[in-house]
């Protein structure tokens, strides 16, 4: 039997960690870039114009047959005082897209979040919609939630299972980050 030289094999784990880290950073940067391109920028409530709950009779200068309404909604239910969040509503043909800016504050009441004003007639779904969204529940920014939108224009945001938000006090923010909802309007 002959002696064969032994060589130490260096673990490749550090190489894999480096490669995965680089891939993760590139993916995060791509998401940030895409979000900055496709998510509408809402600077402030003051930059959004239009009375809440307004029905839009016609086009607002977009592409042919497109209606756009910049407005705001008053949300209530879990806070000591109602909160106002800007929104952009777009109707293109039979497709409705709604972009909501977020709002959050310390929850003092265990309840769901509801909009004081209904959606304008031109932007209402023809059936009840249950759409999954992210919500802030007691400062947890990644809680699963949902928005329910009815044909009557009522909007209700709750946790994904329909449960109410937790009471976390003034220091624990509850509410929702900016999100969008799109759906076809079937006559």
KEVO-136486 format. One line per field, with one value per atom (N, C-alpha, C, CB): y negated, z negated, x negated; atom name; residue in three letters. Coordinates in nm, 2 decimals, m for minus. Each point is the difference from the previous one (the first is absolute). Glycine has a CB too. Layout:
N
v (Y ...)
w (Z ...)
u (X ...)
at (CA ...)
aa (ALA ...)
This chain:
187
v (0.12 m0.12 m0.12 0.12 m0.22 m0.12 m0.11 0.08 m0.16 m0.12 m0.11 0.05 m0.10 m0.11 m0.13 0.16 m0.26 m0.13 m0.04 m0.07 0.01 m0.05 m0.15 0.19 m0.23 m0.15 m0.04 0.00 m0.11 m0.06 m0.06 m0.04 0.07 m0.07 m0.11 0.21 m0.33 m0.11 0.00 m0.13 0.10 0.00 m0.11 0.09 m0.05 m0.09 m0.08 0.15 m0.13 m0.07 m0.15 0.19 m0.25 m0.14 m0.06 0.02 0.06 m0.04 0.00 0.10 0.00 0.00 m0.11 0.25 m0.28 m0.11 m0.13 0.12 m0.14 m0.12 m0.01 0.01 0.10 0.00 m0.03 0.16 m0.10 m0.02 m0.14 0.24 m0.29 m0.14 m0.10 0.06 m0.04 m0.09 0.02 0.02 0.10 0.02 m0.07 0.22 m0.21 m0.07 m0.15 0.19 m0.25 m0.14 m0.04 0.00 0.07 m0.03 0.00 0.09 0.02 0.01 m0.12 0.25 m0.28 m0.12 m0.12 0.11 m0.14 m0.12 0.00 m0.01 0.13 0.01 m0.04 0.18 m0.13 m0.02 m0.15 0.23 m0.29 m0.15 m0.08 0.04 0.00 m0.07 0.01 0.04 0.09 0.02 m0.07 0.22 m0.22 m0.07 m0.15 0.18 m0.23 m0.15 m0.03 m0.02 0.11 m0.02 0.02 0.07 0.04 0.04 m0.05 0.19 m0.22 m0.04 m0.15 0.19 m0.24 m0.14 m0.08 0.04 m0.15 m0.08 m0.09 0.01 0.00 m0.08 m0.08 0.16 m0.29 m0.08 m0.04 m0.09 0.05 m0.03 m0.01 m0.13 0.12 m0.01 m0.13 0.13 m0.23 m0.13 0.01 m0.12 0.21 0.02 0.07 m0.01 0.08 0.07 m0.09 0.23 m0.25 m0.09 0.07 m0.19 0.13 0.05 0.04 0.09 m0.12 0.03 0.15 m0.22 0.27 0.14 0.04 0.00 0.12 0.06 m0.06 0.04 m0.12 m0.06 0.10 m0.21 0.20 0.08 m0.07 0.10 m0.03 m0.06 0.02 0.04 m0.15 0.02 0.03 m0.16 0.13 0.03 0.01 m0.11 0.10 0.01 m0.12 0.14 m0.11 m0.11 m0.03 0.06 m0.03 m0.04 0.12 m0.23 0.34 0.12 0.05 0.06 0.07 0.06 0.01 0.12 m0.10 0.01 0.10 m0.06 0.01 0.09 0.02 0.11 m0.18 0.02 m0.11 0.11 m0.07 m0.10 0.01 0.02 m0.13 m0.01 m0.10 0.07 m0.02 m0.09 0.00 0.04 m0.15 m0.01 m0.05 m0.05 0.12 m0.03 0.04 0.02 m0.02 0.06 0.06 m0.17 0.26 0.07 m0.02 0.17 m0.18 0.00 0.14 m0.25 0.30 0.13 m0.01 0.09 0.00 0.00 0.15 m0.22 0.23 0.13 0.04 0.06 m0.08 0.05 m0.12 0.21 m0.33 m0.11 m0.09 0.01 m0.09 m0.10 m0.10 0.03 m0.07 m0.09 0.05 m0.19 0.16 0.05 m0.04 0.00 0.08 m0.03 m0.02 0.13 m0.22 m0.03 0.06 m0.21 0.27 0.06 m0.04 0.19 m0.23 m0.03 0.12 m0.20 0.18 0.12 m0.05 0.12 m0.04 m0.03 0.12 m0.13 0.09 0.10 m0.01 m0.01 0.12 0.00 0.10 m0.08 0.04 0.09 0.00 m0.03 0.14 0.01 0.11 m0.09 0.05 0.10 0.06 0.05 0.08 0.07 0.03 0.09 m0.13 0.03 m0.12 0.15 m0.12 m0.10 0.02 m0.01 m0.09 0.01 m0.11 0.09 m0.06 m0.09 0.00 0.03 m0.14 m0.01 m0.08 0.01 0.06 m0.07 m0.03 0.13 m0.25 m0.03 0.06 m0.22 0.24 0.07 m0.10 0.18 m0.12 m0.08 0.10 m0.17 0.12 0.08 m0.09 0.19 m0.15 m0.07 0.11 m0.23 0.18 0.09 0.04 m0.10 0.23 0.05 0.00 0.15 m0.21 m0.01 0.08 m0.22 0.28 0.07 0.13 m0.21 0.32 0.13 0.01 0.11 m0.13 m0.01 0.02 m0.15 0.14 m0.01 m0.14 0.22 m0.25 m0.14 m0.01 m0.02 m0.08 m0.02 m0.15 0.17 m0.18 m0.13 m0.07 0.08 m0.21 m0.08 m0.03 m0.11 0.08 m0.03 0.13 m0.24 0.27 0.11 m0.03 0.07 0.03 m0.02 m0.07 0.21 m0.30 m0.06 0.11 m0.21 0.18 0.10 0.06 m0.13 0.05 0.04 0.10 m0.21 0.22 0.08 0.12 m0.20 0.24 0.10 0.14 m0.16 0.27 0.13 0.05 0.05 0.04 0.05 0.12 m0.07 0.12 0.10 m0.03 0.18 m0.12 m0.02 0.05 0.02 m0.10 0.04 0.02 m0.13 0.24 0.02 0.01 0.13 m0.24 m0.01 0.01 m0.14 0.23 0.00 m0.12 0.26 m0.31 m0.12 0.02 m0.15 0.07 0.00 m0.11 0.08 m0.06 m0.10 m0.01 0.05 m0.16 m0.01 0.03 m0.18 0.28 0.03 0.00 0.14 m0.24 m0.02 m0.01 0.13 m0.21 m0.02 0.11 m0.14 0.25 0.11 m0.04 0.17 m0.21 m0.05 0.11 m0.19 0.31 0.11 0.08 0.00 m0.04 0.08 0.01 m0.08 0.20 0.02 m0.06 0.21 m0.28 m0.06 0.01 m0.16 0.10 0.00 m0.13 0.25 m0.29 m0.10 0.06 m0.18 0.14 0.05 m0.13 0.20 m0.19 m0.11 0.05 m0.11 0.05 0.04 m0.08 0.07 m0.01 m0.08 m0.13 0.22 m0.24 m0.12 m0.11 0.13 m0.08 m0.09 0.00 m0.14 0.22 0.01 0.07 0.00 m0.05 0.06 0.03 m0.12 0.25 0.04 0.07 0.03 m0.07 0.07 0.07 m0.18 0.31 0.07 0.10 m0.01 0.09 0.10 0.10 m0.04 0.13 0.09 0.09 m0.01 0.05 0.10 m0.07 0.15 m0.29 m0.07 m0.06 0.14 m0.10 m0.05 m0.15 0.22 m0.28 m0.14 m0.03 m0.03 m0.09 m0.04 0.00 m0.14 0.17 0.00 m0.14 0.22 m0.24 m0.13 0.00 m0.02 m0.07 m0.01 m0.13 0.15 m0.23 m0.13 m0.10 0.12 m0.24 m0.11 0.02 m0.15 0.24 0.02 0.11 m0.08 0.16 0.11 m0.03 0.16 m0.19 m0.04 0.12 m0.18 0.15 0.09 m0.08 0.14 m0.07 m0.06 0.08 m0.22 0.15 0.07 m0.08 0.11 m0.04 m0.08 m0.02 0.11 m0.19 m0.02 0.13 m0.23 0.24 0.12 m0.04 0.15 m0.05 m0.02 0.12 m0.15 0.13 0.10 m0.02 0.02 0.09 m0.01 0.11 m0.10 0.07 0.10 m0.05 0.06 0.04 m0.03 m0.04 0.16 m0.26 m0.04 0.07 m0.22 0.32 0.07 m0.05 0.20 m0.24 m0.05 0.10 m0.19)
w (0.00 0.00 0.00 m0.12 0.21 0.01 m0.08 0.23 m0.28 m0.07 0.11 m0.21 0.20 0.08 m0.08 0.14 m0.07 m0.07 m0.04 0.12 m0.24 m0.04 0.02 m0.17 0.21 0.02 m0.08 0.23 m0.28 m0.08 0.10 m0.21 0.20 0.08 m0.08 0.13 m0.07 m0.07 0.02 0.03 m0.14 0.02 0.09 m0.23 0.31 0.10 m0.05 0.18 m0.31 m0.06 0.01 m0.16 0.14 0.00 0.15 m0.19 0.28 0.14 0.03 0.07 m0.12 0.01 m0.07 0.03 m0.15 m0.08 0.08 m0.22 0.27 0.08 0.12 m0.08 0.15 0.12 m0.03 0.11 m0.22 m0.04 m0.05 m0.05 m0.02 m0.04 0.11 m0.21 0.31 0.12 0.07 0.02 0.00 0.06 m0.07 0.09 m0.23 m0.08 0.02 m0.16 0.16 0.01 0.14 m0.16 0.26 0.14 0.01 0.09 m0.15 0.00 m0.07 0.00 m0.12 m0.08 0.09 m0.22 0.28 0.08 0.12 m0.07 0.13 0.11 m0.05 0.11 m0.23 m0.05 m0.03 m0.10 0.05 m0.03 0.13 m0.21 0.31 0.13 0.06 0.03 m0.03 0.06 m0.08 0.09 m0.22 m0.08 0.03 m0.18 0.20 0.02 0.14 m0.15 0.24 0.13 0.01 0.10 m0.16 0.01 m0.11 0.13 m0.25 m0.10 0.00 m0.14 0.14 0.02 m0.13 0.14 m0.12 m0.10 m0.06 0.10 m0.23 m0.06 m0.10 0.03 0.00 m0.09 m0.13 0.20 m0.19 m0.13 0.04 m0.09 m0.02 0.03 0.07 m0.21 0.19 0.06 0.15 m0.21 0.26 0.14 0.07 m0.05 m0.03 0.06 m0.01 m0.06 0.17 0.00 0.04 0.06 m0.10 0.04 m0.13 0.21 m0.22 m0.12 m0.01 0.01 m0.14 m0.02 0.05 m0.20 0.25 0.04 0.13 m0.24 0.31 0.12 0.12 m0.07 0.14 0.11 0.12 m0.10 0.18 0.12 0.12 m0.10 0.16 0.12 0.13 m0.11 0.12 0.13 m0.02 0.12 m0.01 0.01 m0.07 0.21 m0.27 m0.06 0.08 m0.23 0.35 0.09 0.02 m0.09 0.04 0.02 0.14 m0.24 0.27 0.13 0.02 m0.01 0.14 0.04 m0.09 0.23 m0.29 m0.09 m0.14 0.21 m0.24 m0.14 m0.09 0.10 m0.22 m0.10 m0.12 0.07 m0.11 m0.12 m0.10 0.15 m0.27 m0.11 m0.11 0.06 m0.10 m0.12 m0.11 0.14 m0.25 m0.11 m0.13 0.15 m0.26 m0.13 m0.06 m0.03 m0.06 m0.08 m0.15 0.19 m0.27 m0.14 m0.06 m0.01 m0.06 m0.06 m0.15 0.19 m0.24 m0.14 m0.05 0.02 m0.16 m0.06 m0.11 0.22 m0.20 m0.10 m0.07 0.13 m0.08 m0.06 m0.08 0.19 m0.27 m0.08 0.09 m0.20 0.30 0.10 0.14 m0.15 0.24 0.14 0.07 0.01 0.09 0.07 0.15 m0.16 0.23 0.14 0.08 m0.06 0.17 0.09 0.14 m0.16 0.24 0.14 0.08 m0.03 0.14 0.10 0.14 m0.18 0.27 0.14 0.06 0.02 0.05 0.06 0.15 m0.21 0.28 0.14 0.06 m0.01 0.11 0.07 0.15 m0.16 0.21 0.14 0.06 m0.04 0.12 0.06 m0.12 0.19 m0.21 m0.11 m0.11 0.16 m0.16 m0.10 m0.10 0.16 m0.29 m0.10 m0.08 m0.02 0.00 m0.08 m0.11 0.19 m0.31 m0.11 m0.08 m0.02 0.01 m0.07 m0.13 0.22 m0.34 m0.13 m0.06 m0.03 m0.02 m0.08 m0.14 0.13 m0.21 m0.12 m0.12 0.08 m0.19 m0.12 m0.12 0.12 m0.23 m0.12 m0.12 0.14 m0.25 m0.13 m0.11 0.10 m0.22 m0.11 m0.01 m0.12 0.12 m0.01 m0.15 0.20 m0.21 m0.14 m0.01 m0.02 0.14 0.00 0.08 m0.02 m0.03 0.08 0.09 m0.19 0.32 0.10 0.14 m0.15 0.25 0.14 0.04 0.06 0.05 0.05 0.11 m0.05 0.05 0.10 0.06 m0.11 0.23 0.07 m0.03 0.18 m0.22 m0.02 0.13 m0.20 0.30 0.13 0.09 m0.02 0.09 0.09 0.13 m0.09 0.16 0.13 0.09 m0.03 0.12 0.10 0.09 0.00 0.05 0.08 0.11 m0.05 0.12 0.12 m0.03 0.10 m0.23 m0.04 m0.09 0.02 m0.02 m0.09 0.07 m0.12 0.05 0.06 0.02 m0.10 0.19 0.02 m0.10 0.24 m0.31 m0.10 m0.12 0.17 m0.28 m0.12 0.03 m0.16 0.13 0.02 m0.14 0.22 m0.23 m0.11 0.06 m0.13 0.09 0.06 m0.11 0.19 m0.18 m0.11 0.01 0.00 m0.11 m0.01 m0.12 0.12 m0.13 m0.12 m0.09 0.12 m0.25 m0.10 m0.11 0.05 m0.13 m0.12 m0.12 0.11 m0.19 m0.11 m0.12 0.13 m0.22 m0.12 0.04 m0.13 0.23 0.05 0.08 m0.20 0.22 0.09 0.14 m0.18 0.26 0.14 0.10 m0.06 0.02 0.10 m0.03 0.04 m0.12 m0.03 0.13 m0.24 0.26 0.11 m0.03 0.06 0.04 m0.02 0.13 m0.17 0.17 0.12 0.00 0.00 0.12 0.02 0.06 0.02 m0.07 0.06 0.06 m0.16 0.29 0.07 0.05 0.07 m0.10 0.04 0.12 m0.24 0.31 0.11 m0.04 0.11 m0.24 m0.05 m0.03 m0.10 0.12 m0.02 m0.14 0.17 m0.26 m0.13 0.00 m0.10 0.02 m0.01 m0.14 0.20 m0.23 m0.13 0.00 m0.06 m0.02 m0.01 m0.14 0.15 m0.14 m0.13 0.02 m0.05 m0.05 0.01 0.10 m0.24 0.29 0.11 m0.04 0.08 m0.20 m0.05 m0.03 m0.08 0.10 m0.04 m0.14 0.16 m0.24 m0.14 0.00 m0.07 m0.04 m0.02 m0.03 m0.09 0.10 m0.04 m0.15 0.21 m0.25 m0.15 m0.05 0.03 m0.16 m0.06 m0.05 m0.07 0.12 m0.04 m0.07 0.19 m0.20 m0.07 0.10 m0.21 0.17 0.08 0.06 m0.13 0.07 0.04 0.11 m0.22 0.24 0.09 0.12 m0.18 0.30 0.11 0.07 0.04 m0.01 0.07 0.12 m0.21 0.31 0.12 0.12 m0.10 0.21 0.13 0.07 0.01 0.05 0.09 0.14 m0.12 0.20 0.14 0.07 0.01 0.06 0.08 0.12 m0.21 0.30 0.11 0.02 0.11 m0.05 0.03 0.14 m0.24 0.32 0.14 0.02 0.08 m0.01 0.03 0.12 m0.25 0.32 0.11 m0.05 0.15 m0.08 m0.04 0.11 m0.11 0.06 0.09 m0.01 m0.02 0.13 0.00 m0.01 0.14)
u (m0.08 0.08 m0.09 0.19 m0.15 m0.09 0.07 m0.09 0.00 0.06 0.03 m0.14 0.26 0.04 0.00 0.15 m0.19 0.00 0.14 m0.22 0.23 0.13 0.01 0.02 0.09 0.02 0.12 m0.11 0.10 0.12 0.09 m0.14 0.27 0.09 0.06 0.06 m0.06 0.06 0.15 m0.22 0.29 0.15 0.04 0.02 0.08 0.05 0.12 m0.08 0.10 0.12 m0.01 0.02 m0.14 m0.02 0.03 m0.17 0.13 0.03 0.15 m0.22 0.29 0.15 0.06 m0.01 m0.04 0.06 m0.02 m0.04 m0.07 m0.03 0.09 m0.24 0.25 0.09 0.14 m0.15 0.20 0.14 0.02 0.02 m0.11 0.01 0.00 m0.12 0.04 0.00 0.14 m0.26 0.31 0.13 0.11 m0.08 0.08 0.10 m0.01 m0.01 m0.11 m0.01 0.05 m0.20 0.16 0.05 0.15 m0.22 0.28 0.15 0.06 m0.02 m0.03 0.06 m0.01 m0.06 m0.05 m0.02 0.10 m0.24 0.26 0.10 0.14 m0.15 0.19 0.13 0.01 0.01 m0.11 0.01 0.01 m0.14 0.06 0.01 0.14 m0.25 0.30 0.13 0.11 m0.08 0.07 0.10 0.00 m0.02 m0.10 m0.01 0.06 m0.20 0.20 0.05 0.15 m0.21 0.27 0.13 0.10 m0.09 0.04 0.09 0.01 m0.07 0.20 0.02 m0.06 0.21 m0.26 m0.06 0.10 m0.23 0.27 0.09 m0.08 0.20 m0.22 m0.09 0.07 m0.10 0.22 0.08 0.14 m0.20 0.28 0.15 0.03 0.04 m0.12 0.02 m0.02 m0.07 m0.02 m0.03 0.11 m0.24 0.33 0.11 0.12 m0.10 0.17 0.11 0.13 m0.15 0.26 0.13 0.07 m0.09 0.22 0.08 0.02 0.11 m0.12 0.03 0.14 m0.16 0.17 0.12 0.06 0.04 m0.12 0.05 0.03 m0.13 0.24 0.03 m0.06 0.21 m0.29 m0.06 0.08 m0.23 0.28 0.09 m0.07 0.14 m0.27 m0.07 m0.15 0.18 m0.25 m0.14 m0.07 0.02 m0.14 m0.07 m0.13 0.10 m0.10 m0.12 m0.09 0.02 0.01 m0.09 0.02 0.01 m0.05 0.03 0.15 m0.23 0.26 0.14 0.08 m0.07 0.18 0.08 m0.05 0.07 m0.18 m0.06 0.05 m0.20 0.24 0.04 m0.10 0.25 m0.30 m0.09 0.05 m0.20 0.21 0.04 m0.10 0.24 m0.29 m0.09 0.08 m0.20 0.21 0.09 m0.07 0.21 m0.13 m0.04 0.12 m0.19 0.16 0.10 m0.03 0.04 0.06 m0.01 0.02 0.08 m0.18 0.01 0.02 m0.15 0.23 0.03 0.01 0.12 m0.11 0.02 m0.09 0.09 m0.22 m0.10 m0.07 m0.03 0.05 m0.08 0.10 m0.16 0.10 0.08 0.06 m0.15 0.08 0.06 m0.02 m0.05 0.15 m0.01 m0.13 0.25 m0.30 m0.12 0.04 m0.15 0.07 0.03 m0.12 0.14 m0.10 m0.10 0.03 m0.05 m0.04 0.02 0.02 m0.14 0.21 0.02 0.01 0.12 m0.16 0.01 0.09 m0.23 0.34 0.09 m0.01 0.15 m0.17 m0.01 0.09 m0.24 0.32 0.08 m0.04 0.19 m0.23 m0.05 0.09 m0.24 0.33 0.10 0.08 m0.16 0.15 0.07 m0.10 0.17 m0.29 m0.10 m0.01 m0.13 0.15 m0.01 m0.13 0.25 m0.33 m0.12 0.01 m0.14 0.12 0.00 m0.13 0.25 m0.31 m0.13 0.02 m0.13 0.11 0.02 m0.13 0.22 m0.23 m0.12 0.03 m0.06 m0.04 0.01 0.03 m0.15 0.20 0.01 m0.01 0.15 m0.21 m0.02 m0.01 m0.11 0.16 m0.02 0.03 0.07 m0.08 0.02 0.15 m0.19 0.21 0.14 0.05 m0.04 0.16 0.06 0.13 m0.11 0.15 0.13 m0.03 0.14 m0.09 m0.02 0.12 m0.12 0.09 0.11 m0.06 0.14 m0.06 m0.05 m0.01 0.10 m0.16 m0.01 0.10 m0.25 0.33 0.10 m0.01 0.15 m0.11 0.00 0.13 m0.16 0.15 0.12 0.07 m0.11 0.03 0.06 0.00 m0.07 0.18 0.00 m0.08 0.22 m0.26 m0.06 0.10 m0.15 0.10 0.09 0.06 m0.14 0.26 0.08 m0.08 0.20 m0.28 m0.07 m0.12 0.06 m0.09 m0.12 0.04 m0.14 0.27 0.04 0.00 0.14 m0.17 0.01 0.14 m0.22 0.24 0.14 0.03 m0.02 m0.08 0.02 m0.09 0.06 m0.04 m0.08 m0.14 0.20 m0.30 m0.14 m0.07 m0.01 m0.07 m0.08 m0.14 0.18 m0.26 m0.14 m0.10 0.09 m0.19 m0.10 m0.10 0.02 m0.05 m0.09 m0.09 0.16 m0.27 m0.08 0.06 m0.21 0.21 0.05 m0.11 0.25 m0.23 m0.08 0.09 m0.16 0.12 0.08 m0.09 0.16 m0.14 m0.08 m0.15 0.18 m0.21 m0.14 m0.06 m0.03 0.10 m0.04 0.03 0.03 m0.13 0.03 0.03 m0.15 0.13 0.02 0.12 m0.24 0.33 0.12 0.09 0.00 0.05 0.09 0.14 m0.13 0.18 0.13 0.08 m0.09 0.21 0.08 0.09 0.00 0.03 0.10 0.12 m0.18 0.30 0.12 0.07 0.03 0.00 0.07 0.13 m0.22 0.33 0.13 0.05 0.05 0.05 0.06 0.06 0.05 m0.02 0.05 m0.11 0.19 m0.31 m0.12 m0.06 0.11 m0.05 m0.06 m0.13 0.23 m0.33 m0.13 m0.03 m0.08 0.03 m0.04 m0.13 0.25 m0.34 m0.13 m0.01 m0.11 0.07 m0.02 m0.12 0.25 m0.27 m0.10 0.05 m0.09 0.00 0.03 0.12 m0.24 0.24 0.11 0.13 m0.18 0.18 0.12 0.00 0.12 m0.23 m0.01 m0.02 m0.09 0.12 m0.03 m0.15 0.24 m0.28 m0.13 m0.02 m0.02 m0.10 m0.03 m0.02 m0.11 0.15 m0.03 m0.14 0.25 m0.33 m0.14 m0.04 m0.05 0.15 m0.03 m0.06 m0.03 0.01 m0.04 m0.14 0.14 m0.23 m0.13 m0.02 m0.07 0.17 0.00 0.08 m0.04 m0.02 0.07 0.08 m0.17 0.30 0.08 0.07 0.04 m0.02 0.06 m0.04 0.00 m0.03 m0.04 m0.10 0.22 m0.32 m0.09 0.06 m0.20 0.14 0.06 0.02 m0.12 0.23 0.03 0.09 m0.03 0.04 0.09 0.09 m0.17 0.29 0.09 0.05 0.08 m0.08 0.06 0.10 m0.22 0.33 0.10 0.08 0.01 0.05 0.09 0.13 m0.12 0.18 0.14 0.09 m0.07 0.15 0.08 0.14 m0.14 0.20 0.14 0.10 m0.07)
at (N CA C CB N CA C CB N CA C CB N CA C CB N CA C CB N CA C CB N CA C CB N CA C CB N CA C CB N CA C CB N CA C CB N CA C CB N CA C CB N CA C CB N CA C CB N CA C CB N CA C CB N CA C CB N CA C CB N CA C CB N CA C CB N CA C CB N CA C CB N CA C CB N CA C CB N CA C CB N CA C CB N CA C CB N CA C CB N CA C CB N CA C CB N CA C CB N CA C CB N CA C CB N CA C CB N CA C CB N CA C CB N CA C CB N CA C CB N CA C CB N CA C CB N CA C CB N CA C CB N CA C CB N CA C CB N CA C CB N CA C CB N CA C CB N CA C CB N CA C CB N CA C CB N CA C CB N CA C CB N CA C CB N CA C CB N CA C CB N CA C CB N CA C CB N CA C CB N CA C CB N CA C CB N CA C CB N CA C CB N CA C CB N CA C CB N CA C CB N CA C CB N CA C CB N CA C CB N CA C CB N CA C CB N CA C CB N CA C CB N CA C CB N CA C CB N CA C CB N CA C CB N CA C CB N CA C CB N CA C CB N CA C CB N CA C CB N CA C CB N CA C CB N CA C CB N CA C CB N CA C CB N CA C CB N CA C CB N CA C CB N CA C CB N CA C CB N CA C CB N CA C CB N CA C CB N CA C CB N CA C CB N CA C CB N CA C CB N CA C CB N CA C CB N CA C CB N CA C CB N CA C CB N CA C CB N CA C CB N CA C CB N CA C CB N CA C CB N CA C CB N CA C CB N CA C CB N CA C CB N CA C CB N CA C CB N CA C CB N CA C CB N CA C CB N CA C CB N CA C CB N CA C CB N CA C CB N CA C CB N CA C CB N CA C CB N CA C CB N CA C CB N CA C CB N CA C CB N CA C CB N CA C CB N CA C CB N CA C CB N CA C CB N CA C CB N CA C CB N CA C CB N CA C CB N CA C CB N CA C CB N CA C CB N CA C CB N CA C CB N CA C CB N CA C CB N CA C CB N CA C CB N CA C CB N CA C CB N CA C CB N CA C CB N CA C CB N CA C CB N CA C CB N CA C CB N CA C CB N CA C CB N CA C CB N CA C CB N CA C CB N CA C CB N CA C CB N CA C CB N CA C CB N CA C CB N CA C CB N CA C CB N CA C CB N CA C CB N CA C CB N CA C CB N CA C CB N CA C CB N CA C CB N CA C CB N CA C CB N CA C CB N CA C CB N CA C CB N CA C CB N CA C CB N CA C CB N CA C CB N CA C CB N CA C CB N CA C CB N CA C CB)
aa (UNK UNK UNK UNK UNK UNK UNK UNK UNK UNK UNK UNK UNK UNK UNK UNK UNK UNK UNK UNK UNK UNK UNK UNK UNK UNK UNK UNK UNK UNK UNK UNK UNK UNK UNK UNK UNK UNK UNK UNK UNK UNK UNK UNK UNK UNK UNK UNK UNK UNK UNK UNK UNK UNK UNK UNK UNK UNK UNK UNK UNK UNK UNK UNK UNK UNK UNK UNK UNK UNK UNK UNK UNK UNK UNK UNK UNK UNK UNK UNK UNK UNK UNK UNK UNK UNK UNK UNK UNK UNK UNK UNK UNK UNK UNK UNK UNK UNK UNK UNK UNK UNK UNK UNK UNK UNK UNK UNK UNK UNK UNK UNK UNK UNK UNK UNK UNK UNK UNK UNK UNK UNK UNK UNK UNK UNK UNK UNK UNK UNK UNK UNK UNK UNK UNK UNK UNK UNK UNK UNK UNK UNK UNK UNK UNK UNK UNK UNK UNK UNK UNK UNK UNK UNK UNK UNK UNK UNK UNK UNK UNK UNK UNK UNK UNK UNK UNK UNK UNK UNK UNK UNK UNK UNK UNK UNK UNK UNK UNK UNK UNK UNK UNK UNK UNK UNK UNK UNK UNK UNK UNK UNK UNK UNK UNK UNK UNK UNK UNK UNK UNK UNK UNK UNK UNK UNK UNK UNK UNK UNK UNK UNK UNK UNK UNK UNK UNK UNK UNK UNK UNK UNK UNK UNK UNK UNK UNK UNK UNK UNK UNK UNK UNK UNK UNK UNK UNK UNK UNK UNK UNK UNK UNK UNK UNK UNK UNK UNK UNK UNK UNK UNK UNK UNK UNK UNK UNK UNK UNK UNK UNK UNK UNK UNK UNK UNK UNK UNK UNK UNK UNK UNK UNK UNK UNK UNK UNK UNK UNK UNK UNK UNK UNK UNK UNK UNK UNK UNK UNK UNK UNK UNK UNK UNK UNK UNK UNK UNK UNK UNK UNK UNK UNK UNK UNK UNK UNK UNK UNK UNK UNK UNK UNK UNK UNK UNK UNK UNK UNK UNK UNK UNK UNK UNK UNK UNK UNK UNK UNK UNK UNK UNK UNK UNK UNK UNK UNK UNK UNK UNK UNK UNK UNK UNK UNK UNK UNK UNK UNK UNK UNK UNK UNK UNK UNK UNK UNK UNK UNK UNK UNK UNK UNK UNK UNK UNK UNK UNK UNK UNK UNK UNK UNK UNK UNK UNK UNK UNK UNK UNK UNK UNK UNK UNK UNK UNK UNK UNK UNK UNK UNK UNK UNK UNK UNK UNK UNK UNK UNK UNK UNK UNK UNK UNK UNK UNK UNK UNK UNK UNK UNK UNK UNK UNK UNK UNK UNK UNK UNK UNK UNK UNK UNK UNK UNK UNK UNK UNK UNK UNK UNK UNK UNK UNK UNK UNK UNK UNK UNK UNK UNK UNK UNK UNK UNK UNK UNK UNK UNK UNK UNK UNK UNK UNK UNK UNK UNK UNK UNK UNK UNK UNK UNK UNK UNK UNK UNK UNK UNK UNK UNK UNK UNK UNK UNK UNK UNK UNK UNK UNK UNK UNK UNK UNK UNK UNK UNK UNK UNK UNK UNK UNK UNK UNK UNK UNK UNK UNK UNK UNK UNK UNK UNK UNK UNK UNK UNK UNK UNK UNK UNK UNK UNK UNK UNK UNK UNK UNK UNK UNK UNK UNK UNK UNK UNK UNK UNK UNK UNK UNK UNK UNK UNK UNK UNK UNK UNK UNK UNK UNK UNK UNK UNK UNK UNK UNK UNK UNK UNK UNK UNK UNK UNK UNK UNK UNK UNK UNK UNK UNK UNK UNK UNK UNK UNK UNK UNK UNK UNK UNK UNK UNK UNK UNK UNK UNK UNK UNK UNK UNK UNK UNK UNK UNK UNK UNK UNK UNK UNK UNK UNK UNK UNK UNK UNK UNK UNK UNK UNK UNK UNK UNK UNK UNK UNK UNK UNK UNK UNK UNK UNK UNK UNK UNK UNK UNK UNK UNK UNK UNK UNK UNK UNK UNK UNK UNK UNK UNK UNK UNK UNK UNK UNK UNK UNK UNK UNK UNK UNK UNK UNK UNK UNK UNK UNK UNK UNK UNK UNK UNK UNK UNK UNK UNK UNK UNK UNK UNK UNK UNK UNK UNK UNK UNK UNK UNK UNK UNK UNK UNK UNK UNK UNK UNK UNK UNK UNK UNK UNK UNK UNK UNK UNK UNK UNK UNK UNK UNK UNK UNK UNK UNK UNK UNK UNK UNK UNK UNK UNK UNK UNK UNK UNK UNK UNK UNK UNK UNK UNK UNK UNK UNK UNK UNK UNK UNK UNK UNK UNK UNK UNK UNK UNK UNK UNK UNK UNK UNK UNK UNK UNK UNK UNK UNK UNK UNK UNK UNK UNK UNK UNK UNK UNK UNK UNK UNK UNK UNK)
